Each structure stands twice: as C-alpha cells, then as structure tokens.
C-alpha cells in the first residue's frame, strides 16, 4: 500500500532530533567547499516518496522535482514506483521543519533480521566514502536513535513494499559483513547490538 500524505506527516512529526549533539556538517563541509555532503545534491541526490514531495510542496517552496541527467541519468531506471528525485534550495536556505525523511535519517537506514523483523538502524555503509560520521567514533544522539527507530518501525508497519525492500538491503549487508567475518553493529533505543550474519543453527544468511 502506497504511503498517504497523512502517513508522511505522521512520520515527519516522529523524527525531529538531530543525529548528533553537534553540527555533524562541520566534519565534511570544510573539505567540500563549505557545504555538508548530505546537502549537496551533486553528491547525495535526495530521494523522496511521491506523497512526501507533494506534502512538502504544499507547505513550502523549498523542494522541487528533479530529473537526473548526465552521469546521474542511470538513477532513473533504478528508481522505485513510489520514489521521486528532488532537490531543495540548499543548506543556506534550509527549513528544518520541512526537511525530507531522507534528510532527517541520513546516514542511517533500517536493519531487518533473517525473518524480516525490524531490529534497529545501521549506517548506510555505501555512503562511507562521503560521510565521515560513518567511520568516526562520534556519539550518535540517543534521542535521534529512539526517534529514528520509532519512525522506521511505523514506516515498515504501514508499507509492506518498504519492508520487503529493506529486508533485501539487510540481506546484502549480511553478505558483506559475513565476508568480513564481522557482526553488524545495529543501533537500538537500548544500545548498539552486534547482530550475527548467519541464522543461529543454520548456514543461510
């Protein structure tokens, strides 16, 4: 079932806390022309839900739809039916109350176990070359973790397609960490847990 505007509004209200207790943009902006990496669409192109973009455009003129071109053109073929690419006015004109879910959750995504049950959030490790927070030892705000977990738990309850999509992402992550013979660090409201890459008593991932 596609997410409705009311669902998006609920999810946006859930996630208000910043990722860290300091401006994490200070980690990457100095080496990126003064622009935080996650606010630079040329490096991290925002993907919004269609209902989300429609809702945010009713609230503000901050966002506009974007059609990837040039080296980004292949992204269009990989986009899901529920997704739309969008760009905002930039970090100097940010309206924090009108940030997208992608803005509020970066650089994290949900992690689901072998039975597709939501466990917590993990770093989007494919963005580690861009976001220094992923490879640093800075503390992540407990309030952010709690809110982000609550948001994703509700999201996956609302949308079975999203659950299936992130279950697939989690399987890929288990293969990657399994090849390294490392457990997956998953952030939960009660602390970071080390999730195994193999199901207990079985060889499958």
Backbone torsions as a table, in degrees:
resi	resn	phi	psi	omega
1	UNK	NA	129.4	-178.8
2	UNK	-69.7	144.2	178.4
3	UNK	-67.6	138.1	178.4
4	UNK	-96.7	167.1	179.0
5	UNK	-57.9	-39.5	179.9
6	UNK	-64.2	-36.3	177.7
7	UNK	-65.1	-46.0	-179.7
8	UNK	-61.2	-43.9	179.6
9	UNK	-59.7	-41.1	178.1
10	UNK	-63.0	-43.9	-178.3
11	UNK	-66.8	-40.4	178.4
12	UNK	-63.8	-39.3	178.6
13	UNK	-64.6	-31.9	-177.2
14	UNK	-66.9	-34.3	-171.4
15	UNK	-110.0	99.3	-177.6
16	UNK	-120.9	-27.9	-173.1
17	UNK	-72.5	144.6	174.3
18	UNK	-72.3	160.3	-177.0
19	UNK	-64.8	-39.8	-178.2
20	UNK	-128.9	169.0	178.5
21	UNK	-81.7	1.3	174.6
22	UNK	-131.5	170.1	179.2
23	UNK	-75.6	100.8	-175.7
24	UNK	-68.7	-12.1	174.7
25	UNK	-63.7	-19.3	178.1
26	UNK	-69.6	-14.6	178.7
27	UNK	-76.8	-37.0	-174.0
28	UNK	-110.5	-26.9	-175.2
29	UNK	-59.1	-39.9	-177.9
30	UNK	-58.2	-32.3	179.7
31	UNK	-96.8	10.0	-176.1
32	UNK	-131.0	39.5	178.5
33	UNK	67.3	22.6	179.3
34	UNK	83.4	4.5	-178.1
35	UNK	-109.8	125.5	175.0
36	UNK	-57.0	139.6	-176.4
37	UNK	-56.0	-42.7	-176.7
38	UNK	-70.9	-9.0	177.2
39	UNK	-103.3	5.9	-178.6
40	UNK	-108.3	102.0	-175.2
41	UNK	-62.5	-22.0	177.4
42	UNK	-69.7	-19.8	179.8
43	UNK	-107.6	-42.2	178.4
44	UNK	-129.1	95.8	-177.5
45	UNK	-78.1	118.7	-177.7
46	UNK	-63.6	137.3	173.9
47	UNK	-116.4	120.1	-179.7
48	UNK	-113.1	159.1	169.6
49	UNK	-75.2	146.3	-177.7
50	UNK	-56.9	-43.1	179.2
51	UNK	-65.6	-30.0	179.8
52	UNK	-69.2	-46.2	179.4
53	UNK	-62.4	-42.2	179.5
54	UNK	-60.6	-41.9	179.7
55	UNK	-65.6	-47.3	-178.0
56	UNK	-65.5	-33.2	179.0
57	UNK	-71.5	-23.4	173.8
58	UNK	-73.9	-28.5	-177.3
59	UNK	-84.5	-30.0	-168.2
60	UNK	-162.4	166.5	173.5
61	UNK	-100.3	21.4	-177.7
62	UNK	-65.6	-37.9	-172.2
63	UNK	-109.5	147.8	171.0
64	UNK	-142.1	149.5	179.3
65	UNK	-64.9	147.2	-177.3
66	UNK	-134.0	135.9	176.4
67	UNK	-105.8	112.5	-179.4
68	UNK	-59.7	133.9	179.4
69	UNK	-133.8	173.8	178.7
70	UNK	61.0	-131.4	-177.6
71	UNK	-68.8	-16.8	177.9
72	UNK	-88.5	-6.7	-175.6
73	UNK	-54.6	-38.4	179.7
74	UNK	-59.6	-20.5	179.6
75	UNK	-62.5	-28.7	-178.2
76	UNK	-63.9	-38.1	-179.4
77	UNK	-70.1	-27.7	-177.7
78	UNK	-87.7	-9.1	-176.6
79	UNK	-67.6	144.2	176.7
80	UNK	-84.3	158.4	-179.3
81	UNK	-58.2	-27.8	-177.5
82	UNK	-84.4	-8.0	-172.1
83	UNK	-99.5	155.6	172.9
84	UNK	-146.4	140.1	176.8
85	UNK	-83.7	142.7	-179.0
86	UNK	-150.4	156.7	174.9
87	UNK	-131.1	152.7	178.9
88	UNK	-108.1	-175.5	-177.8
89	UNK	-76.0	-8.1	179.2
90	UNK	109.2	164.9	-171.3
91	UNK	-65.5	-25.8	-179.0
92	UNK	-75.0	-15.6	178.8
93	UNK	-118.8	24.1	-177.1
94	UNK	-62.6	137.4	171.4
95	UNK	-112.6	100.3	-169.8
96	UNK	-59.6	-31.5	179.9
97	UNK	-75.9	-10.5	177.7
98	UNK	-114.6	18.5	174.4
99	UNK	-68.0	152.5	178.0
100	UNK	-78.5	168.6	174.6
101	UNK	-61.9	-37.4	178.8
102	UNK	-62.2	-40.4	177.5
103	UNK	-63.1	-42.2	-173.3
104	UNK	-74.8	-24.7	-175.6
105	UNK	-102.3	-18.6	-178.2
106	UNK	-58.6	135.9	5.9
107	UNK	-103.6	51.9	-178.4
108	UNK	-119.5	158.3	173.0
109	UNK	-145.8	163.1	-177.7
110	UNK	-75.6	151.1	174.4
111	UNK	-118.1	130.2	178.2
112	UNK	-116.4	141.7	-176.8
113	UNK	-78.8	-171.3	-176.1
114	UNK	-60.5	-25.3	179.9
115	UNK	-99.6	17.7	179.2
116	UNK	62.2	30.1	175.0
117	UNK	-95.7	136.4	-179.5
118	UNK	-68.4	129.3	-179.0
119	UNK	-107.4	-45.6	-176.1
120	UNK	173.5	-155.3	-178.3
121	UNK	-117.8	150.4	179.3
122	UNK	-130.1	158.0	173.3
123	UNK	-63.0	145.0	170.9
124	UNK	-79.6	85.2	-170.1
125	UNK	-62.1	-21.5	177.8
126	UNK	-70.9	-8.0	177.3
127	UNK	-102.9	8.1	-175.4
128	UNK	-61.7	-28.2	179.0
129	UNK	-72.4	-15.5	-179.8
130	UNK	-105.5	-41.0	-173.3
131	UNK	-103.8	108.5	-177.8
132	UNK	-68.6	-15.5	178.0
133	UNK	-62.3	-31.7	-176.8
134	UNK	-65.4	-33.6	-176.9
135	UNK	-105.1	7.8	179.9
136	UNK	-96.2	177.2	177.8
137	UNK	-111.2	23.4	178.6
138	UNK	-70.5	144.2	179.3
139	UNK	-71.9	141.1	173.5
140	UNK	-93.6	136.1	-177.0
141	UNK	-58.6	125.4	177.0
142	UNK	-58.0	-34.2	179.1
143	UNK	-67.1	-39.8	176.7
144	UNK	-61.9	-46.6	-179.0
145	UNK	-58.5	-46.1	-179.1
146	UNK	-62.3	-45.1	-178.6
147	UNK	-69.3	-40.7	-179.0
148	UNK	-65.7	-40.7	177.8
149	UNK	-65.3	-40.4	178.2
150	UNK	-63.9	-40.8	-179.6
151	UNK	-64.5	-47.7	-178.1
152	UNK	-69.3	-35.2	177.1
153	UNK	-59.9	-44.0	178.3
154	UNK	-69.2	-41.5	179.2
155	UNK	-57.2	-47.8	-176.9
156	UNK	-70.9	-22.1	174.0
157	UNK	-74.2	-36.5	-177.7
158	UNK	-76.9	-32.7	-168.7
159	UNK	-131.3	105.1	-179.2
160	UNK	-64.9	-31.2	179.2
161	UNK	-66.6	-38.0	176.9
162	UNK	-65.6	-39.5	177.8
163	UNK	-60.6	-44.5	179.9
164	UNK	-65.0	-40.2	-179.7
165	UNK	-62.5	-48.8	-177.3
166	UNK	-76.6	-21.5	171.2
167	UNK	-63.8	-38.4	176.6
168	UNK	-67.3	-41.3	177.2
169	UNK	-61.3	-38.7	-179.3
170	UNK	-68.8	-36.3	175.7
171	UNK	-62.5	-42.5	177.8
172	UNK	-60.9	-42.2	179.9
173	UNK	-64.1	-38.4	178.0
174	UNK	-64.1	-38.3	177.5
175	UNK	-64.1	-43.2	-178.3
176	UNK	-64.0	-47.8	-179.6
177	UNK	-73.1	-30.8	176.5
178	UNK	-63.3	-38.2	178.1
179	UNK	-64.4	-28.2	178.5
180	UNK	-89.4	-5.7	-177.0
181	UNK	57.7	44.7	179.8
182	UNK	-127.8	143.6	173.0
183	UNK	-73.8	163.0	-178.6
184	UNK	-94.7	122.4	177.2
185	UNK	-76.6	117.6	-177.0
186	UNK	-118.0	127.3	179.3
187	UNK	-84.9	126.7	177.4
188	UNK	-128.5	165.4	179.2
189	UNK	-60.2	-19.4	-179.4
190	UNK	-103.7	5.3	178.2
191	UNK	132.7	176.9	179.1
192	UNK	-85.8	128.6	178.4
193	UNK	-113.8	148.5	178.6
194	UNK	-96.5	104.2	-177.4
195	UNK	-88.7	132.2	179.8
196	UNK	-70.3	153.8	179.1
197	UNK	-88.3	-14.7	178.8
198	UNK	-115.6	144.9	174.9
199	UNK	-67.1	136.2	-179.0
200	UNK	-57.2	127.4	176.1
201	UNK	81.4	0.3	-179.7
202	UNK	-134.4	159.1	-178.9
203	UNK	-88.1	-18.6	-175.8
204	UNK	-71.5	154.6	178.0
205	UNK	-104.0	NA	NA
